[in-house]
Amino acid sequence: MEILNGVHQIKSPCPGDASWYTNVYVIEGSDGHILVDSGWDSQESLWALQEGIKAANLKLRDIKKVVITHIHPDHYGLSTKIKQICGAQVSIHRIDAGFIFPRYKDFADLVKKTAELLRQNGVPENELPQLKEASLWMNKYVTPDSPEVMLEDGDIISNDSFELEVLLTPGHSPGHICLYEQERRFILTGDHVLYDTNPHVGFNPQSGDNPLGNYISSLKKLERLKVHFILPGHGPMFNALGLRIENILQHHEERKRAIMRSLHDGLKTAYEIAQQIPWMVNEGGTAFQDLPVWDKRMAVTETLAHLKLLMEEDRVGNVDMDGASLYLVKD
């Protein structure tokens, strides 16, 4: 679908779940086309890309640059195959590029560190095996390889028809980027800003010390931009970027208040706090115990991200007791 003149959106399906798709974008240019994000490394994703390009009366071989907004498999997974097919250069921010092989090839150490983090933050031993390996199924849908181009904040990616400015927006991943086309007033936001979903921001071994603080700063960085159209990594295109940012910031303030309420009756681990917070609020709400395994792990790491920010704000303290990390309100 051509959503703007010269900009095409293709819906790339998730393996085994046709209801979950990633938006990838083909941006036409007189010096070759730019593909923003790639989808999973699966037959379904490759077929969707081929058919989408064909429907736009374009050719796969004319893709000269693949720009990845962040390292997650539904955005990065197919990029190596596309490079093999059409010789395109793959670009990703330098920070996320450093996580490719530790995440998708030599990942035993990451799994070990994840297990230690979950155990320390209260996950029971009987749940630990499932939670620590909850994301490993995704690895078979990624072909890891070093990118040809390491991006930095402020870089310009051009194909002689569009000029995309790289904006470093850490939070959802440490090296997440958005791409801003100043002349045409649109922005590709990856998973940084979505229309009807609050992007996941969790504390994990690859997140940095304060991912939610970084995310909020990144949101505020976008408020200064003159933007008419927001092209996200999932869900519909929309406008009113400032209003959507305001709604996301409000969500995180509400989540912090819920955590503070949970802590008023005593010290708790992040796992215990996560059990007391409503999840999937936009979908009517789901109790923690009813979440699928992968969503449970995200709930714990999201709770941790909020706790780290509350500690940075000097509203919450932290003590280690018997190998467990406990949190308390600082009066």
N, C-alpha and C positions, 0 to 999 in steps of 0.2 A: 504494500500500500504506500503510495506517495503521499506523505503527510504534510510535507512542505515542498516547494519547488526544488527539485534536485535531491531531496532527502527521502529515502524509502525505509519503512519499518517492516521487519520480518519477524514473525513470532516463532521462536525456536523452542520446541517442546522438551520437557524433562523426561528422561527415560522412565517408562513405567507409570507416568502420571501426566496424562494429556491436559489436565486442568491447570498445570503449573508451567508457565512458559517464560522465557527470557526474550526481551526485545533486543534485537540486533539491528543496526542501522547501516545502510549503504548510502554514502554521500558521493554523488556524481562529481566528476572533475575532468577538465580537459587534459590534465596530466595524470590520469588514472583515478580510480575510485578508492575511497577510504571506507573500510569496514570497521565500525565501532562495536566491539565485543563480538564473540563468536558462537556462543552456546556451548552445550556439552559435546564431548567427543563421542558421538553416537551416530548410527545410520539415520535415525529420525531427524537429528539436527542438521546433518549434512544434506539430507534430502530437502528439508524445509528451506535451507539456504539456497540450494540450487533452484528450487521451484519459485522462490520469492524473487530471485535475480532474473529468472526467465520471464516471470510475469511483469517485471519492470522493463522488459526489453533491453536488459543489460547482459553483460557476459562476465562469468566468474573470473576468467583470465585477466580482465581489466582491473581487478582489485590489486592495487600496488602497495597499500598500507593497511595493516590491521592494528588498531589501537585498542588496548584492553583497559577498561576503567579500573579493574581490580582483579585480584588473584583467584577469586572463588571459581569453582569448576563450571558453573553455569554461564560464566562470562569468559573464562580463559580456556576452557577445556579443548575446543576444536581448533584453536589458533595454529597449532603446529601442523595439523593436516592441511589447513588452508594454505599455509606457507609452502608445503610440499606440492600442492596442486598447482598453484599459480605463481609461486616465487615471490609472494608479498613479504615485505618487511614487517615484523611484529614489534610493536612498541608497548612498553609498560613502564610505570614509574619505577625508578631505581629502588625504592624501599620494598615494594611488593616483589620485584624481581629477585631480591635476596631470599625470599621465602619459597620460591618455586620448588627447588630440589629438596629442602628439608620437609616440605609439606607433601609432595607427591612422589618422591623417589626414595629417599633415605629417611623414612618417617618414623622409625622405631623410637628415636629419642623424643620426638614430639608427642607420641602416644604415652610414653613414660612420664613426661612432664605434665601432660594433661591429667593423667591418673593421680599424680602427686597433688596437683592443684585441687582436684575434685575431692580427694580424701581429706586434705587439710581443711576444706571448707564444708565438711559435714556430710558428704555423700556416703551413705551406708555401704559397707563392704559387699553386701549382696547385690547392690545396684551398680557398683563400680565397673565391673567388666563390660556391661552393656553401654554405659554412658561414655566410658573412655574411648570406645571404638565406634561410637554412633555415626561418625562421618566417614568411616573407611570405605564404605560401599561406593562413595563418590569417586574414589581415586581411579577406578577402572575406566572412568569417562573423561580422563585427562591424559594427554600425551605431553609430558613436561619437556621443555627445551629452553635454552637461553634465548632471550629476545635479542634482536639485532640493534634495537634502539632503547637506551635507558632515558626515560623522560624526567624532566625536572619542572618544578613550578615555574610558570611563565613561558615555557616553550611554545612555539607556534608550529602547528601541523597544517600544511597547505597542499592542495592539489590544483592550484591555479584558478579554482572556482570558489573555494571556501577556505577560510583561515580559522582554525580552531585553536583557541588559547588553552593551554593546560593549566588547570587550577588544582593544586594539591588540596584535597579535602579529607584528611584522615579521620577515622572513627569506625566506620563499617569495616574497613581494613586500614592498616597504617599507611599504605601507599595509594589509597583510593584517589582517583582524579575525576573531575568534571571537565567538560569541553565546552568552551563558550565561543559562540560566533557573534562577535560584537556588531558587525554591520547588519546582519539579518535578525539580531536580537533573539537568538534561541540558545538553549543550553542542554547538553546531554548530561544527565545527572547520575547515570549508573544506578547504584543502590543508595546514593547519598540522600536523595529526596524522592519519595514515591507519593503517588496521589492519595491512596487510601490505606496505606500500610506504614507503620512506624518501623523504619529500618532497624535491623538487629545490630546492636552495639554491645559486645561482650568482652569481658576481661579474660584473656587466655595467654598461653606462653608466647604468642606472636603479636599480641595486641599493643604492647607498650604499657607504661605504668598507669595512665589515666585516659583510656580510650574514649569515655563519654565526655570528659572535659575537652578533648581534642575535637570530638564530633560537634559539640555545641559551638566551639570557636569556629569550626569550618562552616557551620550553618550561617553564623553571623557574617562570615566573610562573603557569602553570596547575596546578602541583603542589599549591598550597594550596587548590584548589577542592574542594568536596564534590560529586562527580559520580557518577551511577549509569549514565548512558547517553551515549555519544559518537556523534554523528551527523556522519560525515565527508563530504567532497566527492566521494570516490570509494571504492568498496568497501563492505563490510558495516558496519552499526552494531555497536558493541562496548562492553565495559566495561573496568574495570581501567586507567584512564587513567595512573596512576602507573607501572605496569609497562610500558606501551607507551612512555612518555616515557623510561624507563630504557633500554629496548632501542634507541631512536633515538640517545640520547646515547652508548651503547656503540658503535653503528655509526660515529659520527663520530670517536670515539677510535681505533677500528681503522683508519679511513681516514687519519687523521693519522699513525699509526704507519707505514702503508704508504708514505706520502709521505716520511717521514723516512728510511726504508730506501732508497728510491729515490735520495735525495740523498747518501747516504754514499759513493758512488763518484764524486762530482764534481758540478760545477754543471750545472743543467738548466733548460730553459724549462718552463712549465706544460704545454705540448703534449707534450714529451718525458716528463714525469712521468705524464701521463694515459695514455700508451701502455704504461706498465709496471704499471698498476693494474687489477685485475679489475673488470669492470662487470657489471651485472644479476646480482648475487650471489644474490638471492632466486630467480632463475629458472635457477640452475645455472651462471651465469657466462658472460660473453662477452668476447672479446678486443677491444681498442679498434678495431683495423682492421676488425672485422666488424660494428661498429655502423652503423646507418643515419646519414645525414648529420645530421639533427636531434639524435640522441642523441650523436653525436660532439661537436657544439658544446656540448651540455649537460655532457658529460664534461670538456671543457676549462674551462668556466666553474665547474663544481663544484670542480675541482682548484684553480682560482684562489681560490675562496672559502675553501678549507681553508688555502691558503698565506697568505692575508691574516690569518687567525686565528692561524696559527703565528708570523707576524711580530709580531702584537699580543702574543703570549705570549713574545716575544723568544727563540724557538727556531730561527727561520729568518731569514736575511738576504737582501737583494735588491740586485743591481747591474745597471746598464744597460751593455751592451757592443755596439757596432755596431748600435744600434737595437733590440736584443733584451733583454728583461728576464730575467735569470738568477737562480736561487735557490740558496742554499747553507745548510748546517747551521751554526748558531752554537754553537761548543763553549764 
